[in-house]
Amino acid sequence: MTKYKWIAFFGTVLMGISSFMACLGTSSNMLLAGSILLVISIVIMSYAFYFWRP
């Protein structure tokens, strides 16, 4: 797999984990961390899919 495929895969996994944290977090810190990680994963995936177009 190319470098950008791995970055896109990492962004997808990070998005799944962070959406789970943002939806089911028990404290406000957990919800905030999940939301921040969601934004970061969107940026990572946008970067990867810009250079690798499946």
mmCIF entry with sequence, helices, sheets and N, C-alpha, C, O atoms, coordinates in Angstrom:
data_MODEL
# 
_entry.id   MODEL 
# 
_entity.id                         1 
_entity.type                       polymer 
_entity.pdbx_number_of_molecules   1 
# 
_entity_poly.entity_id                      1 
_entity_poly.type                           'polypeptide(L)' 
_entity_poly.nstd_linkage                   no 
_entity_poly.nstd_monomer                   no 
_entity_poly.pdbx_seq_one_letter_code       MTKYKWIAFFGTVLMGISSFMACLGTSSNMLLAGSILLVISIVIMSYAFYFWRP 
_entity_poly.pdbx_seq_one_letter_code_can   MTKYKWIAFFGTVLMGISSFMACLGTSSNMLLAGSILLVISIVIMSYAFYFWRP 
_entity_poly.pdbx_strand_id                 A 
# 
loop_
_entity_poly_seq.entity_id 
_entity_poly_seq.num 
_entity_poly_seq.mon_id 
_entity_poly_seq.hetero 
1 1  MET n 
1 2  THR n 
1 3  LYS n 
1 4  TYR n 
1 5  LYS n 
1 6  TRP n 
1 7  ILE n 
1 8  ALA n 
1 9  PHE n 
1 10 PHE n 
1 11 GLY n 
1 12 THR n 
1 13 VAL n 
1 14 LEU n 
1 15 MET n 
1 16 GLY n 
1 17 ILE n 
1 18 SER n 
1 19 SER n 
1 20 PHE n 
1 21 MET n 
1 22 ALA n 
1 23 CYS n 
1 24 LEU n 
1 25 GLY n 
1 26 THR n 
1 27 SER n 
1 28 SER n 
1 29 ASN n 
1 30 MET n 
1 31 LEU n 
1 32 LEU n 
1 33 ALA n 
1 34 GLY n 
1 35 SER n 
1 36 ILE n 
1 37 LEU n 
1 38 LEU n 
1 39 VAL n 
1 40 ILE n 
1 41 SER n 
1 42 ILE n 
1 43 VAL n 
1 44 ILE n 
1 45 MET n 
1 46 SER n 
1 47 TYR n 
1 48 ALA n 
1 49 PHE n 
1 50 TYR n 
1 51 PHE n 
1 52 TRP n 
1 53 ARG n 
1 54 PRO n 
# 
_struct_asym.id          A 
_struct_asym.entity_id   1 
# 
loop_
_struct_conf.conf_type_id 
_struct_conf.id 
_struct_conf.pdbx_PDB_helix_id 
_struct_conf.beg_label_comp_id 
_struct_conf.beg_label_asym_id 
_struct_conf.beg_label_seq_id 
_struct_conf.pdbx_beg_PDB_ins_code 
_struct_conf.end_label_comp_id 
_struct_conf.end_label_asym_id 
_struct_conf.end_label_seq_id 
_struct_conf.pdbx_end_PDB_ins_code 
_struct_conf.beg_auth_comp_id 
_struct_conf.beg_auth_asym_id 
_struct_conf.beg_auth_seq_id 
_struct_conf.end_auth_comp_id 
_struct_conf.end_auth_asym_id 
_struct_conf.end_auth_seq_id 
_struct_conf.pdbx_PDB_helix_class 
_struct_conf.details 
_struct_conf.pdbx_PDB_helix_length 
HELX_P HELX_P1 AA1 LYS A 3  ? LEU A 24 ? LYS A 3  LEU A 24 1 ? 22 
HELX_P HELX_P2 AA2 SER A 28 ? PHE A 51 ? SER A 28 PHE A 51 1 ? 24 
# 
_struct_conf_type.id          HELX_P 
_struct_conf_type.criteria    ? 
_struct_conf_type.reference   ? 
# 
loop_
_atom_site.group_PDB 
_atom_site.id 
_atom_site.type_symbol 
_atom_site.label_atom_id 
_atom_site.label_alt_id 
_atom_site.label_comp_id 
_atom_site.label_asym_id 
_atom_site.label_entity_id 
_atom_site.label_seq_id 
_atom_site.pdbx_PDB_ins_code 
_atom_site.Cartn_x 
_atom_site.Cartn_y 
_atom_site.Cartn_z 
_atom_site.occupancy 
_atom_site.B_iso_or_equiv 
_atom_site.pdbx_formal_charge 
_atom_site.auth_seq_id 
_atom_site.auth_comp_id 
_atom_site.auth_asym_id 
_atom_site.auth_atom_id 
_atom_site.pdbx_PDB_model_num 
ATOM 1   N N  . MET A 1 1  ? 0.850   -1.189 0.000  1.00 0.00 ? 1  MET A N  1 
ATOM 2   C CA . MET A 1 1  ? 0.000   0.000  0.000  1.00 0.00 ? 1  MET A CA 1 
ATOM 3   C C  . MET A 1 1  ? 0.885   1.238  0.000  1.00 0.00 ? 1  MET A C  1 
ATOM 4   O O  . MET A 1 1  ? 1.982   1.246  0.559  1.00 0.00 ? 1  MET A O  1 
ATOM 5   N N  . THR A 1 2  ? 0.387   2.256  -0.627 1.00 0.00 ? 2  THR A N  1 
ATOM 6   C CA . THR A 1 2  ? 1.157   3.492  -0.679 1.00 0.00 ? 2  THR A CA 1 
ATOM 7   C C  . THR A 1 2  ? 1.036   4.251  0.631  1.00 0.00 ? 2  THR A C  1 
ATOM 8   O O  . THR A 1 2  ? 0.236   3.914  1.505  1.00 0.00 ? 2  THR A O  1 
ATOM 9   N N  . LYS A 1 3  ? 1.852   5.281  0.736  1.00 0.00 ? 3  LYS A N  1 
ATOM 10  C CA . LYS A 1 3  ? 1.884   6.068  1.968  1.00 0.00 ? 3  LYS A CA 1 
ATOM 11  C C  . LYS A 1 3  ? 0.526   6.718  2.242  1.00 0.00 ? 3  LYS A C  1 
ATOM 12  O O  . LYS A 1 3  ? 0.078   6.758  3.388  1.00 0.00 ? 3  LYS A O  1 
ATOM 13  N N  . TYR A 1 4  ? -0.117  7.217  1.216  1.00 0.00 ? 4  TYR A N  1 
ATOM 14  C CA . TYR A 1 4  ? -1.383  7.922  1.414  1.00 0.00 ? 4  TYR A CA 1 
ATOM 15  C C  . TYR A 1 4  ? -2.537  6.976  1.745  1.00 0.00 ? 4  TYR A C  1 
ATOM 16  O O  . TYR A 1 4  ? -3.490  7.368  2.420  1.00 0.00 ? 4  TYR A O  1 
ATOM 17  N N  . LYS A 1 5  ? -2.450  5.735  1.272  1.00 0.00 ? 5  LYS A N  1 
ATOM 18  C CA . LYS A 1 5  ? -3.460  4.749  1.665  1.00 0.00 ? 5  LYS A CA 1 
ATOM 19  C C  . LYS A 1 5  ? -3.372  4.476  3.159  1.00 0.00 ? 5  LYS A C  1 
ATOM 20  O O  . LYS A 1 5  ? -4.395  4.359  3.833  1.00 0.00 ? 5  LYS A O  1 
ATOM 21  N N  . TRP A 1 6  ? -2.138  4.372  3.684  1.00 0.00 ? 6  TRP A N  1 
ATOM 22  C CA . TRP A 1 6  ? -1.956  4.142  5.114  1.00 0.00 ? 6  TRP A CA 1 
ATOM 23  C C  . TRP A 1 6  ? -2.444  5.327  5.927  1.00 0.00 ? 6  TRP A C  1 
ATOM 24  O O  . TRP A 1 6  ? -3.052  5.153  6.983  1.00 0.00 ? 6  TRP A O  1 
ATOM 25  N N  . ILE A 1 7  ? -2.179  6.532  5.439  1.00 0.00 ? 7  ILE A N  1 
ATOM 26  C CA . ILE A 1 7  ? -2.652  7.725  6.147  1.00 0.00 ? 7  ILE A CA 1 
ATOM 27  C C  . ILE A 1 7  ? -4.172  7.764  6.156  1.00 0.00 ? 7  ILE A C  1 
ATOM 28  O O  . ILE A 1 7  ? -4.776  8.090  7.177  1.00 0.00 ? 7  ILE A O  1 
ATOM 29  N N  . ALA A 1 8  ? -4.800  7.434  5.025  1.00 0.00 ? 8  ALA A N  1 
ATOM 30  C CA . ALA A 1 8  ? -6.266  7.396  4.965  1.00 0.00 ? 8  ALA A CA 1 
ATOM 31  C C  . ALA A 1 8  ? -6.826  6.321  5.887  1.00 0.00 ? 8  ALA A C  1 
ATOM 32  O O  . ALA A 1 8  ? -7.844  6.535  6.544  1.00 0.00 ? 8  ALA A O  1 
ATOM 33  N N  . PHE A 1 9  ? -6.169  5.171  5.938  1.00 0.00 ? 9  PHE A N  1 
ATOM 34  C CA . PHE A 1 9  ? -6.609  4.100  6.834  1.00 0.00 ? 9  PHE A CA 1 
ATOM 35  C C  . PHE A 1 9  ? -6.503  4.538  8.293  1.00 0.00 ? 9  PHE A C  1 
ATOM 36  O O  . PHE A 1 9  ? -7.416  4.297  9.083  1.00 0.00 ? 9  PHE A O  1 
ATOM 37  N N  . PHE A 1 10 ? -5.387  5.183  8.652  1.00 0.00 ? 10 PHE A N  1 
ATOM 38  C CA . PHE A 1 10 ? -5.212  5.685  10.010 1.00 0.00 ? 10 PHE A CA 1 
ATOM 39  C C  . PHE A 1 10 ? -6.285  6.726  10.347 1.00 0.00 ? 10 PHE A C  1 
ATOM 40  O O  . PHE A 1 10 ? -6.827  6.716  11.453 1.00 0.00 ? 10 PHE A O  1 
ATOM 41  N N  . GLY A 1 11 ? -6.595  7.621  9.407  1.00 0.00 ? 11 GLY A N  1 
ATOM 42  C CA . GLY A 1 11 ? -7.638  8.618  9.635  1.00 0.00 ? 11 GLY A CA 1 
ATOM 43  C C  . GLY A 1 11 ? -9.005  7.994  9.837  1.00 0.00 ? 11 GLY A C  1 
ATOM 44  O O  . GLY A 1 11 ? -9.798  8.469  10.650 1.00 0.00 ? 11 GLY A O  1 
ATOM 45  N N  . THR A 1 12 ? -9.280  6.926  9.093  1.00 0.00 ? 12 THR A N  1 
ATOM 46  C CA . THR A 1 12 ? -10.564 6.237  9.235  1.00 0.00 ? 12 THR A CA 1 
ATOM 47  C C  . THR A 1 12 ? -10.681 5.566  10.595 1.00 0.00 ? 12 THR A C  1 
ATOM 48  O O  . THR A 1 12 ? -11.724 5.653  11.242 1.00 0.00 ? 12 THR A O  1 
ATOM 49  N N  . VAL A 1 13 ? -9.628  4.905  11.027 1.00 0.00 ? 13 VAL A N  1 
ATOM 50  C CA . VAL A 1 13 ? -9.644  4.259  12.338 1.00 0.00 ? 13 VAL A CA 1 
ATOM 51  C C  . VAL A 1 13 ? -9.755  5.295  13.449 1.00 0.00 ? 13 VAL A C  1 
ATOM 52  O O  . VAL A 1 13 ? -10.501 5.109  14.410 1.00 0.00 ? 13 VAL A O  1 
ATOM 53  N N  . LEU A 1 14 ? -9.008  6.386  13.310 1.00 0.00 ? 14 LEU A N  1 
ATOM 54  C CA . LEU A 1 14 ? -9.077  7.459  14.307 1.00 0.00 ? 14 LEU A CA 1 
ATOM 55  C C  . LEU A 1 14 ? -10.472 8.065  14.365 1.00 0.00 ? 14 LEU A C  1 
ATOM 56  O O  . LEU A 1 14 ? -10.952 8.410  15.445 1.00 0.00 ? 14 LEU A O  1 
ATOM 57  N N  . MET A 1 15 ? -11.126 8.197  13.217 1.00 0.00 ? 15 MET A N  1 
ATOM 58  C CA . MET A 1 15 ? -12.479 8.741  13.196 1.00 0.00 ? 15 MET A CA 1 
ATOM 59  C C  . MET A 1 15 ? -13.458 7.807  13.906 1.00 0.00 ? 15 MET A C  1 
ATOM 60  O O  . MET A 1 15 ? -14.347 8.271  14.621 1.00 0.00 ? 15 MET A O  1 
ATOM 61  N N  . GLY A 1 16 ? -13.307 6.518  13.718 1.00 0.00 ? 16 GLY A N  1 
ATOM 62  C CA . GLY A 1 16 ? -14.187 5.564  14.395 1.00 0.00 ? 16 GLY A CA 1 
ATOM 63  C C  . GLY A 1 16 ? -14.023 5.605  15.899 1.00 0.00 ? 16 GLY A C  1 
ATOM 64  O O  . GLY A 1 16 ? -15.009 5.607  16.636 1.00 0.00 ? 16 GLY A O  1 
ATOM 65  N N  . ILE A 1 17 ? -12.795 5.637  16.357 1.00 0.00 ? 17 ILE A N  1 
ATOM 66  C CA . ILE A 1 17 ? -12.530 5.671  17.797 1.00 0.00 ? 17 ILE A CA 1 
ATOM 67  C C  . ILE A 1 17 ? -13.006 6.982  18.404 1.00 0.00 ? 17 ILE A C  1 
ATOM 68  O O  . ILE A 1 17 ? -13.626 6.991  19.468 1.00 0.00 ? 17 ILE A O  1 
ATOM 69  N N  . SER A 1 18 ? -12.717 8.089  17.729 1.00 0.00 ? 18 SER A N  1 
ATOM 70  C CA . SER A 1 18 ? -13.081 9.389  18.296 1.00 0.00 ? 18 SER A CA 1 
ATOM 71  C C  . SER A 1 18 ? -14.586 9.632  18.251 1.00 0.00 ? 18 SER A C  1 
ATOM 72  O O  . SER A 1 18 ? -15.121 10.307 19.131 1.00 0.00 ? 18 SER A O  1 
ATOM 73  N N  . SER A 1 19 ? -15.282 9.099  17.248 1.00 0.00 ? 19 SER A N  1 
ATOM 74  C CA . SER A 1 19 ? -16.739 9.257  17.245 1.00 0.00 ? 19 SER A CA 1 
ATOM 75  C C  . SER A 1 19 ? -17.372 8.458  18.377 1.00 0.00 ? 19 SER A C  1 
ATOM 76  O O  . SER A 1 19 ? -18.356 8.890  18.977 1.00 0.00 ? 19 SER A O  1 
ATOM 77  N N  . PHE A 1 20 ? -16.806 7.295  18.664 1.00 0.00 ? 20 PHE A N  1 
ATOM 78  C CA . PHE A 1 20 ? -17.276 6.504  19.804 1.00 0.00 ? 20 PHE A CA 1 
ATOM 79  C C  . PHE A 1 20 ? -17.048 7.276  21.102 1.00 0.00 ? 20 PHE A C  1 
ATOM 80  O O  . PHE A 1 20 ? -17.917 7.292  21.974 1.00 0.00 ? 20 PHE A O  1 
ATOM 81  N N  . MET A 1 21 ? -15.878 7.920  21.236 1.00 0.00 ? 21 MET A N  1 
ATOM 82  C CA . MET A 1 21 ? -15.579 8.710  22.434 1.00 0.00 ? 21 MET A CA 1 
ATOM 83  C C  . MET A 1 21 ? -16.507 9.913  22.547 1.00 0.00 ? 21 MET A C  1 
ATOM 84  O O  . MET A 1 21 ? -16.994 10.221 23.635 1.00 0.00 ? 21 MET A O  1 
ATOM 85  N N  . ALA A 1 22 ? -16.752 10.591 21.433 1.00 0.00 ? 22 ALA A N  1 
ATOM 86  C CA . ALA A 1 22 ? -17.578 11.804 21.462 1.00 0.00 ? 22 ALA A CA 1 
ATOM 87  C C  . ALA A 1 22 ? -19.035 11.489 21.780 1.00 0.00 ? 22 ALA A C  1 
ATOM 88  O O  . ALA A 1 22 ? -19.720 12.297 22.407 1.00 0.00 ? 22 ALA A O  1 
ATOM 89  N N  . CYS A 1 23 ? -19.512 10.334 21.359 1.00 0.00 ? 23 CYS A N  1 
ATOM 90  C CA . CYS A 1 23 ? -20.915 9.996  21.593 1.00 0.00 ? 23 CYS A CA 1 
ATOM 91  C C  . CYS A 1 23 ? -21.160 9.377  22.964 1.00 0.00 ? 23 CYS A C  1 
ATOM 92  O O  . CYS A 1 23 ? -22.195 9.623  23.583 1.00 0.00 ? 23 CYS A O  1 
ATOM 93  N N  . LEU A 1 24 ? -20.217 8.581  23.432 1.00 0.00 ? 24 LEU A N  1 
ATOM 94  C CA . LEU A 1 24 ? -20.464 7.823  24.653 1.00 0.00 ? 24 LEU A CA 1 
ATOM 95  C C  . LEU A 1 24 ? -19.554 8.208  25.809 1.00 0.00 ? 24 LEU A C  1 
ATOM 96  O O  . LEU A 1 24 ? -19.442 7.465  26.784 1.00 0.00 ? 24 LEU A O  1 
ATOM 97  N N  . GLY A 1 25 ? -18.900 9.369  25.708 1.00 0.00 ? 25 GLY A N  1 
ATOM 98  C CA . GLY A 1 25 ? -18.037 9.805  26.793 1.00 0.00 ? 25 GLY A CA 1 
ATOM 99  C C  . GLY A 1 25 ? -18.826 10.098 28.054 1.00 0.00 ? 25 GLY A C  1 
ATOM 100 O O  . GLY A 1 25 ? -19.953 10.589 27.992 1.00 0.00 ? 25 GLY A O  1 
ATOM 101 N N  . THR A 1 26 ? -18.231 9.795  29.195 1.00 0.00 ? 26 THR A N  1 
ATOM 102 C CA . THR A 1 26 ? -18.949 9.982  30.450 1.00 0.00 ? 26 THR A CA 1 
ATOM 103 C C  . THR A 1 26 ? -18.623 11.313 31.120 1.00 0.00 ? 26 THR A C  1 
ATOM 104 O O  . THR A 1 26 ? -19.352 11.748 32.012 1.00 0.00 ? 26 THR A O  1 
ATOM 105 N N  . SER A 1 27 ? -17.557 11.955 30.709 1.00 0.00 ? 27 SER A N  1 
ATOM 106 C CA . SER A 1 27 ? -17.203 13.248 31.302 1.00 0.00 ? 27 SER A CA 1 
ATOM 107 C C  . SER A 1 27 ? -17.046 14.283 30.198 1.00 0.00 ? 27 SER A C  1 
ATOM 108 O O  . SER A 1 27 ? -16.935 13.941 29.021 1.00 0.00 ? 27 SER A O  1 
ATOM 109 N N  . SER A 1 28 ? -17.040 15.533 30.584 1.00 0.00 ? 28 SER A N  1 
ATOM 110 C CA . SER A 1 28 ? -16.920 16.593 29.589 1.00 0.00 ? 28 SER A CA 1 
ATOM 111 C C  . SER A 1 28 ? -15.545 16.583 28.930 1.00 0.00 ? 28 SER A C  1 
ATOM 112 O O  . SER A 1 28 ? -15.413 16.952 27.763 1.00 0.00 ? 28 SER A O  1 
ATOM 113 N N  . ASN A 1 29 ? -14.521 16.161 29.673 1.00 0.00 ? 29 ASN A N  1 
ATOM 114 C CA . ASN A 1 29 ? -13.184 16.067 29.074 1.00 0.00 ? 29 ASN A CA 1 
ATOM 115 C C  . ASN A 1 29 ? -13.136 14.991 27.998 1.00 0.00 ? 29 ASN A C  1 
ATOM 116 O O  . ASN A 1 29 ? -12.486 15.172 26.968 1.00 0.00 ? 29 ASN A O  1 
ATOM 117 N N  . MET A 1 30 ? -13.810 13.888 28.223 1.00 0.00 ? 30 MET A N  1 
ATOM 118 C CA . MET A 1 30 ? -13.857 12.814 27.237 1.00 0.00 ? 30 MET A CA 1 
ATOM 119 C C  . MET A 1 30 ? -14.609 13.261 25.986 1.00 0.00 ? 30 MET A C  1 
ATOM 120 O O  . MET A 1 30 ? -14.202 12.944 24.868 1.00 0.00 ? 30 MET A O  1 
ATOM 121 N N  . LEU A 1 31 ? -15.700 13.992 26.173 1.00 0.00 ? 31 LEU A N  1 
ATOM 122 C CA . LEU A 1 31 ? -16.457 14.502 25.032 1.00 0.00 ? 31 LEU A CA 1 
ATOM 123 C C  . LEU A 1 31 ? -15.635 15.502 24.227 1.00 0.00 ? 31 LEU A C  1 
ATOM 124 O O  . LEU A 1 31 ? -15.659 15.485 22.996 1.00 0.00 ? 31 LEU A O  1 
ATOM 125 N N  . LEU A 1 32 ? -14.916 16.367 24.917 1.00 0.00 ? 32 LEU A N  1 
ATOM 126 C CA . LEU A 1 32 ? -14.081 17.360 24.246 1.00 0.00 ? 32 LEU A CA 1 
ATOM 127 C C  . LEU A 1 32 ? -12.942 16.681 23.482 1.00 0.00 ? 32 LEU A C  1 
ATOM 128 O O  . LEU A 1 32 ? -12.646 17.053 22.347 1.00 0.00 ? 32 LEU A O  1 
ATOM 129 N N  . ALA A 1 33 ? -12.311 15.696 24.096 1.00 0.00 ? 33 ALA A N  1 
ATOM 130 C CA . ALA A 1 33 ? -11.231 14.975 23.426 1.00 0.00 ? 33 ALA A CA 1 
ATOM 131 C C  . ALA A 1 33 ? -11.748 14.255 22.182 1.00 0.00 ? 33 ALA A C  1 
ATOM 132 O O  . ALA A 1 33 ? -11.079 14.254 21.148 1.00 0.00 ? 33 ALA A O  1 
ATOM 133 N N  . GLY A 1 34 ? -12.907 13.655 22.266 1.00 0.00 ? 34 GLY A N  1 
ATOM 134 C CA . GLY A 1 34 ? -13.495 12.984 21.107 1.00 0.00 ? 34 GLY A CA 1 
ATOM 135 C C  . GLY A 1 34 ? -13.806 13.946 19.989 1.00 0.00 ? 34 GLY A C  1 
ATOM 136 O O  . GLY A 1 34 ? -13.585 13.632 18.819 1.00 0.00 ? 34 GLY A O  1 
ATOM 137 N N  . SER A 1 35 ? -14.318 15.118 20.330 1.00 0.00 ? 35 SER A N  1 
ATOM 138 C CA . SER A 1 35 ? -14.632 16.114 19.306 1.00 0.00 ? 35 SER A CA 1 
ATOM 139 C C  . SER A 1 35 ? -13.368 16.654 18.639 1.00 0.00 ? 35 SER A C  1 
ATOM 140 O O  . SER A 1 35 ? -13.335 16.850 17.424 1.00 0.00 ? 35 SER A O  1 
ATOM 141 N N  . ILE A 1 36 ? -12.343 16.889 19.432 1.00 0.00 ? 36 ILE A N  1 
ATOM 142 C CA . ILE A 1 36 ? -11.079 17.384 18.871 1.00 0.00 ? 36 ILE A CA 1 
ATOM 143 C C  . ILE A 1 36 ? -10.453 16.322 17.959 1.00 0.00 ? 36 ILE A C  1 
ATOM 144 O O  . ILE A 1 36 ? -9.945  16.638 16.883 1.00 0.00 ? 36 ILE A O  1 
ATOM 145 N N  . LEU A 1 37 ? -10.495 15.072 18.397 1.00 0.00 ? 37 LEU A N  1 
ATOM 146 C CA . LEU A 1 37 ? -9.944  14.002 17.566 1.00 0.00 ? 37 LEU A CA 1 
ATOM 147 C C  . LEU A 1 37 ? -10.753 13.805 16.283 1.00 0.00 ? 37 LEU A C  1 
ATOM 148 O O  . LEU A 1 37 ? -10.193 13.418 15.257 1.00 0.00 ? 37 LEU A O  1 
ATOM 149 N N  . LEU A 1 38 ? -12.051 14.064 16.326 1.00 0.00 ? 38 LEU A N  1 
ATOM 150 C CA . LEU A 1 38 ? -12.855 13.998 15.100 1.00 0.00 ? 38 LEU A CA 1 
ATOM 151 C C  . LEU A 1 38 ? -12.400 15.037 14.088 1.00 0.00 ? 38 LEU A C  1 
ATOM 152 O O  . LEU A 1 38 ? -12.274 14.741 12.900 1.00 0.00 ? 38 LEU A O  1 
ATOM 153 N N  . VAL A 1 39 ? -12.154 16.249 14.555 1.00 0.00 ? 39 VAL A N  1 
ATOM 154 C CA . VAL A 1 39 ? -11.691 17.313 13.657 1.00 0.00 ? 39 VAL A CA 1 
ATOM 155 C C  . VAL A 1 39 ? -10.314 16.956 13.087 1.00 0.00 ? 39 VAL A C  1 
ATOM 156 O O  . VAL A 1 39 ? -10.063 17.156 11.898 1.00 0.00 ? 39 VAL A O  1 
ATOM 157 N N  . ILE A 1 40 ? -9.435  16.434 13.925 1.00 0.00 ? 40 ILE A N  1 
ATOM 158 C CA . ILE A 1 40 ? -8.101  16.039 13.465 1.00 0.00 ? 40 ILE A CA 1 
ATOM 159 C C  . ILE A 1 40 ? -8.199  14.920 12.433 1.00 0.00 ? 40 ILE A C  1 
ATOM 160 O O  . ILE A 1 40 ? -7.478  14.930 11.435 1.00 0.00 ? 40 ILE A O  1 
ATOM 161 N N  . SER A 1 41 ? -9.083  13.963 12.666 1.00 0.00 ? 41 SER A N  1 
ATOM 162 C CA . SER A 1 41 ? -9.222  12.866 11.706 1.00 0.00 ? 41 SER A CA 1 
ATOM 163 C C  . SER A 1 41 ? -9.787  13.347 10.378 1.00 0.00 ? 41 SER A C  1 
ATOM 164 O O  . SER A 1 41 ? -9.426  12.809 9.331  1.00 0.00 ? 41 SER A O  1 
ATOM 165 N N  . ILE A 1 42 ? -10.656 14.337 10.392 1.00 0.00 ? 42 ILE A N  1 
ATOM 166 C CA . ILE A 1 42 ? -11.171 14.898 9.142  1.00 0.00 ? 42 ILE A CA 1 
ATOM 167 C C  . ILE A 1 42 ? -10.056 15.565 8.357  1.00 0.00 ? 42 ILE A C  1 
ATOM 168 O O  . ILE A 1 42 ? -9.986  15.429 7.136  1.00 0.00 ? 42 ILE A O  1 
ATOM 169 N N  . VAL A 1 43 ? -9.186  16.286 9.051  1.00 0.00 ? 43 VAL A N  1 
ATOM 170 C CA . VAL A 1 43 ? -8.055  16.931 8.386  1.00 0.00 ? 43 VAL A CA 1 
ATOM 171 C C  . VAL A 1 43 ? -7.102  15.878 7.808  1.00 0.00 ? 43 VAL A C  1 
ATOM 172 O O  . VAL A 1 43 ? -6.640  16.013 6.675  1.00 0.00 ? 43 VAL A O  1 
ATOM 173 N N  . ILE A 1 44 ? -6.811  14.839 8.579  1.00 0.00 ? 44 ILE A N  1 
ATOM 174 C CA . ILE A 1 44 ? -5.911  13.774 8.118  1.00 0.00 ? 44 ILE A CA 1 
ATOM 175 C C  . ILE A 1 44 ? -6.495  13.083 6.894  1.00 0.00 ? 44 ILE A C  1 
ATOM 176 O O  . ILE A 1 44 ? -5.782  12.852 5.917  1.00 0.00 ? 44 ILE A O  1 
ATOM 177 N N  . MET A 1 45 ? -7.771  12.755 6.931  1.00 0.00 ? 45 MET A N  1 
ATOM 178 C CA . MET A 1 45 ? -8.382  12.066 5.804  1.00 0.00 ? 45 MET A CA 1 
ATOM 179 C C  . MET A 1 45 ? -8.490  12.965 4.581  1.00 0.00 ? 45 MET A C  1 
ATOM 180 O O  . MET A 1 45 ? -8.336  12.492 3.456  1.00 0.00 ? 45 MET A O  1 
ATOM 181 N N  . SER A 1 46 ? -8.750  14.244 4.780  1.00 0.00 ? 46 SER A N  1 
ATOM 182 C CA . SER A 1 46 ? -8.796  15.165 3.644  1.00 0.00 ? 46 SER A CA 1 
ATOM 183 C C  . SER A 1 46 ? -7.445  15.247 2.959  1.00 0.00 ? 46 SER A C  1 
ATOM 184 O O  . SER A 1 46 ? -7.366  15.254 1.731  1.00 0.00 ? 46 SER A O  1 
ATOM 185 N N  . TYR A 1 47 ? -6.384  15.308 3.749  1.00 0.00 ? 47 TYR A N  1 
ATOM 186 C CA . TYR A 1 47 ? -5.030  15.348 3.198  1.00 0.00 ? 47 TYR A CA 1 
ATOM 187 C C  . TYR A 1 47 ? -4.723  14.070 2.423  1.00 0.00 ? 47 TYR A C  1 
ATOM 188 O O  . TYR A 1 47 ? -4.197  14.129 1.311  1.00 0.00 ? 47 TYR A O  1 
ATOM 189 N N  . ALA A 1 48 ? -5.047  12.922 3.000  1.00 0.00 ? 48 ALA A N  1 
ATOM 190 C CA . ALA A 1 48 ? -4.727  11.650 2.364  1.00 0.00 ? 48 ALA A CA 1 
ATOM 191 C C  . ALA A 1 48 ? -5.535  11.441 1.089  1.00 0.00 ? 48 ALA A C  1 
ATOM 192 O O  . ALA A 1 48 ? -4.983  11.016 0.075  1.00 0.00 ? 48 ALA A O  1 
ATOM 193 N N  . PHE A 1 49 ? -6.828  11.732 1.122  1.00 0.00 ? 49 PHE A N  1 
ATOM 194 C CA . PHE A 1 49 ? -7.650  11.508 -0.055 1.00 0.00 ? 49 PHE A CA 1 
ATOM 195 C C  . PHE A 1 49 ? -7.446  12.557 -1.141 1.00 0.00 ? 49 PHE A C  1 
ATOM 196 O O  . PHE A 1 49 ? -7.856  12.349 -2.283 1.00 0.00 ? 49 PHE A O  1 
ATOM 197 N N  . TYR A 1 50 ? -6.818  13.684 -0.802 1.00 0.00 ? 50 TYR A N  1 
ATOM 198 C CA . TYR A 1 50 ? -6.463  14.659 -1.819 1.00 0.00 ? 50 TYR A CA 1 
ATOM 199 C C  . TYR A 1 50 ? -5.363  14.100 -2.723 1.00 0.00 ? 50 TYR A C  1 
ATOM 200 O O  . TYR A 1 50 ? -5.404  14.290 -3.938 1.00 0.00 ? 50 TYR A O  1 
ATOM 201 N N  . PHE A 1 51 ? -4.392  13.420 -2.141 1.00 0.00 ? 51 PHE A N  1 
ATOM 202 C CA . PHE A 1 51 ? -3.288  12.888 -2.909 1.00 0.00 ? 51 PHE A CA 1 
ATOM 203 C C  . PHE A 1 51 ? -3.543  11.477 -3.428 1.00 0.00 ? 51 PHE A C  1 
ATOM 204 O O  . PHE A 1 51 ? -2.980  11.089 -4.452 1.00 0.00 ? 51 PHE A O  1 
ATOM 205 N N  . TRP A 1 52 ? -4.382  10.704 -2.740 1.00 0.00 ? 52 TRP A N  1 
ATOM 206 C CA . TRP A 1 52 ? -4.722  9.355  -3.178 1.00 0.00 ? 52 TRP A CA 1 
ATOM 207 C C  . TRP A 1 52 ? -6.206  9.321  -3.459 1.00 0.00 ? 52 TRP A C  1 
ATOM 208 O O  . TRP A 1 52 ? -7.030  9.392  -2.547 1.00 0.00 ? 52 TRP A O  1 
ATOM 209 N N  . ARG A 1 53 ? -6.534  9.213  -4.723 1.00 0.00 ? 53 ARG A N  1 
ATOM 210 C CA . ARG A 1 53 ? -7.946  9.183  -5.125 1.00 0.00 ? 53 ARG A CA 1 
ATOM 211 C C  . ARG A 1 53 ? -8.295  7.772  -5.567 1.00 0.00 ? 53 ARG A C  1 
ATOM 212 O O  . ARG A 1 53 ? -7.897  7.345  -6.650 1.00 0.00 ? 53 ARG A O  1 
ATOM 213 N N  . PRO A 1 54 ? -9.038  7.043  -4.737 1.00 0.00 ? 54 PRO A N  1 
ATOM 214 C CA . PRO A 1 54 ? -9.353  5.648  -5.079 1.00 0.00 ? 54 PRO A CA 1 
ATOM 215 C C  . PRO A 1 54 ? -10.335 5.550  -6.236 1.00 0.00 ? 54 PRO A C  1 
ATOM 216 O O  . PRO A 1 54 ? -10.700 4.448  -6.645 1.00 0.00 ? 54 PRO A O  1 
# 
